[in-house]
Amino acid sequence: MTTSLWHICEGCQTILYQPRFARALGVCPDCGRHARVGATDRLAQLLDPGSAELLPMPDVLADPLEFTDSKPYPARLEEARRATGQDEAIVCARGLIDGRPVIAAVMDFAFLGGSLGSAVGEAITTAAETALEERTPLLIVSASGGARMQEGALSLMQMAKTSGALARLDEAGVLTISLVTDPTYGGVAASYATLCDVILAEPGARLGFAGPRVIAQTIRQSLPPGFQTAEFLLEHGLIDGIVPRAAVRPTLARLLRMGRPARDGGPAVRDAAVVREAPVVRDPGRLPEHDPWETVRLGRHLDRPTALDHLASVFDDFLELRGDRLGGDCPAIVGGFALLGDVPVMAVGTQKGHDPRELTARGFGMATPAGYRKAARLMLLAAKLGLPIVTLVDTPGAFPGLAAEEHGQAMAIAENIRLMASLPVPIVTVITGEGGSGGALALAVANRVLIFSNGTYSVISPEGCASILWKDTAAAPKAARNLRIDARELLRLGIVDGVVPEPPGGAHLAPGEASRTLRAALTGELAALLGRPAGELLAQRHERFRSFGTPPDMDDPRVERDVQTTRAGR
């Protein structure tokens, strides 16, 4: 309930001074409830002052079914227009967010429940077509009870129309962002609200195809607490994040900055000087010999910097995206947009932890199928936008449990390996600790594979190998030597392309220094790859993995140089 001076919060019934409530962007200061906001007010909250240019509402059939319930459909439309001051349940505009252009389509629940009719569907489609023509990101703010019944099957067809418009933006590599507000149901939830590259939601916002009341009445099924809320959706891997209203605008600004295609401002020229100055060691002869088992011990040290540590220290900004959009979010894999200097990248890494509690929560860095499918989703988004991919690998292997097998662990790993082989963007992988088996390879099919000097990479852990072949886990040190899992041997074998030096004693003793070295290494590798044609990147990646396990071509002058380097290393 709202009067000229007072607002009663629907969540906690607190009486709020209306001007103060407006300054709080419609968020109750006592209970945090996010009240519904009209489309015009929402645009004012999101866009830079004075930047909004309204897009005209398209012409559509006014009353195609000549529908009447308790009153004719045209009368209902007129009432909604008088009550809201808007022509329809959506307002679209061209504008700026922190100086970056965006096309915004904002729905208004106050207009016939934000229902999806021909006018809304046509407005969303026109906004998408404008974004396509201008190569500008599209932002959709949803608030809807579903399809508009008064327009029958024509309303239903808007789901296909809008979905097709978003598909064209996918083909063109234009970023799309969805902000889900309360409520978003039915045909809107089952089309454009959930088809965007990034899906954010306000706290407590509800989203689903069928509402709780429909579910309860139709199949008499009891529903869990918080069902279909943003918090429920995030836990189940269906959205990327929950953003309080005050943080929406700065979050969108970060997305627009980091999600820009390389052709729209990212660097495209290789810098030979940067490559030469990178700290990466490429000659195994320059690496001292270490006891492989001691390397295993150092690579597993709990104080060693994790993926999240590196993401916070190496990159200038990192915005995590969550979920596989299929019902799961694996905490053992983290990823999202990142900035390395002026270079926007998609960063993905396996996350362990520094203490037993975090290790347990992160599955000891062992990803489930949901984790690999989340990584695949993010890498596909990088390919759409033309962003290079950086993966940080530190895992003993993929999670081996019953649930993982039930959800297709082997298939998820296989799909990622195939996907990475075919992505038309630069990929750089760094083994920062353990590179365990297929669980590591599923994030390491790259143009450049580096490893920290105390990292390991192997088909199986030394303990597993010792248990199978020697029938004694105490033989793990012997297995580590025989598997040749240390950085020096991996470089000699060509499994890795370079070694990132660690601080004396190991990365755990100086994690900040390790991250600075990693930043320099990544900068050099990306400088060597950025600007290369997609066909060249794909061919190089194919040849890199095609050559493993086959005799070298001795007629190739590059082979002679490699042989000499290997002999010198010995």
ABEGO torsion letter per residue (X at the ends): XBBAABBBBAAAGBBBBAAAAAAAGGBBAAAGBBBBBBAAAAAAAABBBGABBBBBBBBBBABAAGBBBABBAAAAAAAAAAAAGBABABBBBBBBBGGBBBBBBBBBAABGGGBBBAAAAAAAAAAAAAAAAAGBBBBBBBBBAEBBAAAEAAAAAAAAAAAAAAAAAAAAGBBBBBBBBOBBBEAAAABAAAABABBBBBBGBBBBABBAAAAAAAAGBBBBBGBGBAAAAAAAGABABBBBAAAAAAAAAAAAAAABBAAAGBBABBBAAAAAABABBABAAABBBBBAAAAAAAAABAABBBAAAAAAAABABBBBBBEAGAGBBBAABBBEBBBBEABBBBBBBBBBEABAAAAAAAGGGBBBAAAAAAAAAAAAAAAAAGBBBBBBBBBAEBBABAAAAAAGAAAAAAAAAAAAAABABBBBBBBABBBBEAAAAAAABBABBBBBAABBBBABBAAAAAAAAAGBAAAAAAAAAAAGABAAAAAAAGABABBBBBBBGEAAABAAAAAAAAAAAAAAAAAAABGBBAAAAAAAAAAAAAABGBBBBAABAAAAAAAAAAAAAX
